Amino acid sequence: MEATPPVTVERRGPVAVVWLDRPGQRNAFAPEFWTLFPNVIEEIGDDAEIRAIVVAAKGRAFTVGLDLKMFGPAMVTGSLDPAAPQPPSPVAQRAQTRRLVKRMQHTFSSLAECPKPVIAAIHGYCIGAGVDLITACDIRYASADAIFSIRETRLAMVADVGTLQRLPSIIDPGSVAELAYTGRDFDAGEAASLGLVTRLLPDRESTLAAAIETAELIAVNSPLAVQGTKAVLRAGDGRTVAEALDYVALWNAAFLHSNDLGEAMASFIERRPPEFKGE
């Protein structure tokens, strides 16, 4: 365990900035990250004072993905505990490896499942598991220096914590295949042209500022409406249009008649900014 946590949180009013905080290791994901990160996201998701999340990184890179030096033992034992013994048989090793992968999948699924909108502010390298992370976010901003790679095939691995499942709904499946099969690097301009990046900014500072500004714009809206919109968008995956329309009709039947709706109407009539409380 390192002396300082690999994930830290900065609260800016209704916005939480979740920092990848191993700058000396270019934010490579150490074993403890996989437990700490989802705990942080779930805690923020339960905090009624926070209405939007920005995931950003300290140092020169967003993340270079797995810390391969620290993950060597995990690849053998199938455990995040470096002191864990090697499984007694190939069958036991496969079972333990599956449990490890499922645990790591949960780390990034916590972003998709979080009720609050999540914006990634990407700069420098975003490699391997970093792409898994950002594809679980709702919005992705990147600086002009950002470099991406679905790197796993170059390491004799299959990406297994979200990229291959989420990226085809974000960009063209043929582009996903080409990038995943080759494992090649691609820059921020290409990522933007593909649709992976929502906005392209000049540098790290402007990227973070734009992400926080968007989060603040989200935060002034009714949290019931914003979180309902995220839930409805997520529920539309895999459903027909008719099924998705039925889902949103049921959602609004349950949540439309809120105090926030009354506040929206009153503020419009009174020509003042609304003050939504999520009630």
N, C-alpha and C positions, 0 to 999 in steps of 0.2 A: 504494500500500500504506500502510495506516495504521500509526502508531507502535506501537500495542498491538494484539494479536490480538483478533478479534471473538468468539473462543471460548476459554474457559479451563477448567481442570479442577481441582477440589478433591477430594482423597481423604479419606474418612472411614472408615478401616478397610476393610471389604469393600464399601463403597458409594462410587461415584464420582459427584460432582455436576458435571455439565457445564453451565457457565454461558454463556448468551448475554450477551456482555460489550461491548456498545456502548450503554451507558445514555444517553449524550448524544444519540444518534440514535434513541432508543426501540427499540434493537436491530433496526433495519432491516438487511436482509441485503445486505451489500456484496459485490462480485464475489469477493473472496478467501474469503468464508465458504463458498462452495459447494465449494471444494477442501479447506479446513481441517477443516470439520465431519465429513465422512465419514472422514477420516484419523484424527481423534480417536476416533470411535466404533469404528472397526475396531481401533485400538490397544488400547482398553479391552476390546473383545470377546476379544482374544487374551491378556489379562492374567488368569492363573489366580487372582490374589489378589482381583480384583474380582468380586463376585457379583450386583450389581444397580446400575442406573444411574438417576439422577434428572436430568432436563433442566429447568433453572430459568433465570431471567433477572434481571439486575441493573437497577436503575432503576425507572421508573414503569410500564413496559409489558413484557409477555412479548416481543412483537414486532409491529411494524406491517407486516411483510412485506418485499417487495422495496424496496431503496433506489432509488426511481425516478430520483433525480437522478444516481446513479452508473450506473444501468442503461440510460440513454438510448442511449449508443453501442452497447451489446450488442444492443439491439432492432434496430439498423440493420445491424450487422456480423455478428450471430450469434456473437460471441466475448466471453468474459469479460475479454479483454485490451483496455483502453480505447484502446490505440495500434494495434489491429488495423485494417488497411485495409478499406474497404467491398468486398464480393465483386464480381467483375467482371461478373456477370450475375445476373438473377433466379433462375435455376436454381441457381447456386453459392450464392446467399444462402439459398435454401430448404434446401439440403443442410447448410450450416453451421449454420443455425438448428436443424435437427433434431438435429445433434450436440450443440449447446448444451443443448437441452431434455433429451436423454438423460443428459447429464452432471449436470444439476440434479436429475433424477429419482433418480439414484444417491445423491445427498446424503441424501435422506430415506429411501430404501429401505435405507440402511445401518442405520437404526434397526430396521426390521422384520426385517432379516436378521441383526442382532446376536444371538448366542446368549444374551446376558444380558437379563433383563427390564428394560424401560425405563418409567419413570414420568415423566409431564410434570407440572410444578408451575406452573400458569398464573395470572398476575395481570394486571390492566389489559388493554390491547388485545392481541388475538391475531387478526391480520388477514391475509387473503390467504394467502401462503405459510406463515404461522404455523399455519393450519389444516392445510395439507399436512403440516407437521412433526408436529403432535400426533396426527393420524390414523395415523401410522406407529408411534406409541408403543403399548405394551401397556395402560397404565393412565393415566387423566387425572384429576388433581385440579385444582380451580380455586377461586380466592377469589371472594367475593361481588361484587367490583368488575369481574370479567372481562367483556370485551366481545368477541364473535366476529363475523367476517364472511367469507364467501366472496366477496371483493371484486372478483374479476377481471372479471365482466361489466360492472361500472360503469366499468372501465378499457378496455373494448372488447377484452377478452382472454377466452380459455377457460382455466380452471384446468388446468394440465398437469403438475404434479409430484406428484400422488397423491390429492388430495381426492376427485375424482370417481370414482376407482377404489376407494378404501378406505372412504369414509364410508358408502356404501350397505350395507356389511356391519356398520356400527356403529349406525346409526339408520334409521328408516323411509325407503325410497327416495323416497316422495312428499315428505317433509320435505327431503331432500337437493335435490330438484328445485326446490322453492319457494325455499329459501335460496340456491341457486346461480343461479337465473334472476333473482331480485330483487337479489342482492348486499347485502341489508339487514343491519343490525347486529342481533344478538340477544344477550341478557344471559346471565349465568351460570345464573340460575334456569331459563330456557328450555333452555339447553344441558343442564342436569341432567335436566330433564323429558323431553327427547328421548333421553337416554342417551349423549350425547357426553361428558359429564362423569361420572366414576365417583363422586367425592365432592365436595361443595360445602363450603367452609370460610369462616370469617368474613373473613379478611384474608390478605395476602401471607405474613406470618410463620407463621401457623398452617397455611397451605397447604404451605409448604416443610417445616415440621416434620412434618406428617402424611405427606408423600411420603417423607421420609428415614426416618421410623419404619416405614413399610411396607417400604421397601427393606431395612431392617435385619432385619425379620421374615422377609423372603424369604432374606436372606443366611445365616440360621442353618440353613436346610434344606439337604439334599444338593444341591450344584450339578448333579450328574448328573441328579437327578430334576427340578429346576426347569427346567434347560435342555432336558431331554427333553420336559417338558410344553409349553414354548413351541414346540418343534419340531413336536410332535404337533398342537397347536392350529393352527399355521400350515399344516401339511400337510393339515388337514381342509378348507381352503378349496377349493371346486370339486369335492370328492370326495363321493360318496354315503356314507351312514352305513356301509354294508357295506365300502366301500373304506377309509374312515377307520379302522374297527375292525381291518381287516387290517393297516393301516399300524402301528397302535399295538402289535398283537401281534408284528409283526416287530421293532419298536423294543425292546420289552421282552425279546424273545428274545436280542437283542444286548447289552442294557445292564442287565438286571435284576439279574444275579448279580455284584454289585459289593462292594467292601470297605465302601462306605457302607451297603449293605443289612445287612451283618453288624454294623456299628456301631449301626444303628438297633435291631436285635434285642437286642444286648448291653446297650445303654443302657436299654432298656425293662425288661429282666430285673433289671438292677443299680440301677434307679430313679435314674438320673443323666441330665443333659443330654447329648445326643449331640455328638460332635465329628466332623463330616463333612469329608472332605478331597477329595472329588471323584474318588475312585479306585475 
